[in-house]
């Protein structure tokens, strides 16, 4: 049964190829299929320079007097400086002051 089915498939494919002969590639009048190829620049939108506000208005909008906080640092608290003579948290390793230990 499997041999009969495979024989039927092979016969059908041979018949399908024989029923639609290929056109001669050397015949200039042979029918061809048309291809729809999208053009590269069909959806191109040219660049338009954006409208920019005058620089004085822009500076006034971000100045501290206008209530704006530049860079979001308006509420940032700076650490207090260490008192004189206080030990550093991460002391620097001891080394020669003339940097003679640097190899190049």
C-alpha distance (Angstrom), angle and dihedral (degrees) to the residues before:
residue distance angle dihedral
X1 . . .
X2 3.81 . .
X3 3.80 90.5 .
X4 3.80 90.6 51.6
X5 3.80 92.3 50.5
X6 3.79 93.3 48.9
X7 3.81 90.2 47.3
X8 3.82 89.5 52.2
X9 3.82 91.3 50.9
X10 3.81 92.2 49.8
X11 3.83 91.7 46.5
X12 3.84 91.3 49.2
X13 3.79 92.8 51.2
X14 3.82 91.6 48.3
X15 3.80 90.6 49.0
X16 3.82 91.8 48.3
X17 3.79 91.4 52.8
X18 3.80 92.7 46.3
X19 3.81 93.8 49.2
X20 3.81 94.2 57.2
X21 3.80 108.4 43.4
X22 3.75 117.5 -160.1
X23 3.78 117.0 -112.0
X24 3.77 118.0 -109.9
X25 3.83 107.8 -95.5
X26 3.80 90.7 -146.3
X27 3.82 93.7 54.7
X28 3.86 108.5 97.7
X29 3.83 90.4 -160.8
X30 3.81 94.6 53.2
X31 3.81 114.6 126.1
X32 3.76 115.4 -103.3
X33 3.76 135.5 -172.7
X34 3.77 118.7 -112.7
X35 3.76 118.6 -125.9
X36 3.79 123.7 -145.6
X37 3.80 105.5 -142.8
X38 3.79 116.8 178.7
X39 3.77 114.7 -127.5
X40 3.78 116.6 -120.1
X41 3.79 98.2 -128.6
X42 3.82 100.0 37.7
X43 3.82 92.3 108.2
X44 3.81 96.8 35.1
X45 3.80 114.9 137.7
X46 3.80 114.6 -165.6
X47 3.81 118.2 -125.2
X48 3.77 115.7 -98.5
X49 3.78 120.6 -160.7
X50 3.82 109.0 -118.3
X51 3.78 119.3 -121.8
X52 3.79 110.3 -103.5
X53 3.78 124.9 -158.7
X54 3.80 117.6 -124.1
X55 3.80 112.0 -86.0
X56 3.80 94.0 -119.2
X57 3.80 91.4 57.9
X58 3.80 91.5 47.0
X59 3.82 92.4 49.9
X60 3.79 91.4 47.4
X61 3.81 90.7 51.7
X62 3.82 93.2 56.2
X63 3.79 99.9 35.4
X64 3.83 118.3 115.7
X65 3.82 89.6 -118.3
X66 3.83 89.9 63.7
X67 3.80 91.5 58.7
X68 3.80 94.8 -110.3
X69 3.77 117.6 133.3
X70 3.78 111.1 -134.7
X71 3.79 111.0 -133.4
X72 3.80 93.7 -9.5
X73 3.82 92.2 -82.6
X74 3.81 96.4 117.7
X75 3.81 93.9 102.8
X76 3.80 96.7 36.0
X77 3.81 114.4 120.7
X78 3.77 116.9 -144.0
X79 3.82 118.3 -139.6
X80 3.77 117.3 -106.6
X81 3.80 115.4 -108.0
X82 3.82 116.3 -104.2
X83 3.77 115.8 -103.1
X84 3.80 117.6 -102.0
X85 3.81 113.0 -81.5
X86 3.80 93.8 19.9
X87 3.80 116.1 145.1
X88 3.80 117.8 -112.5
X89 3.78 117.4 -111.3
X90 3.81 91.6 -133.6
X91 3.79 108.3 27.8
X92 3.77 117.7 -154.5
X93 3.82 114.7 -107.6
X94 3.77 114.1 -103.4
X95 3.79 114.1 -105.5
X96 3.78 140.0 148.7
X97 3.78 113.5 -67.0
X98 3.82 92.5 -136.3
X99 3.82 92.6 57.1
X100 3.78 92.1 -124.2
X101 3.79 89.0 149.6
X102 3.83 92.3 69.1
X103 3.79 111.8 103.4
X104 3.77 120.4 -155.4
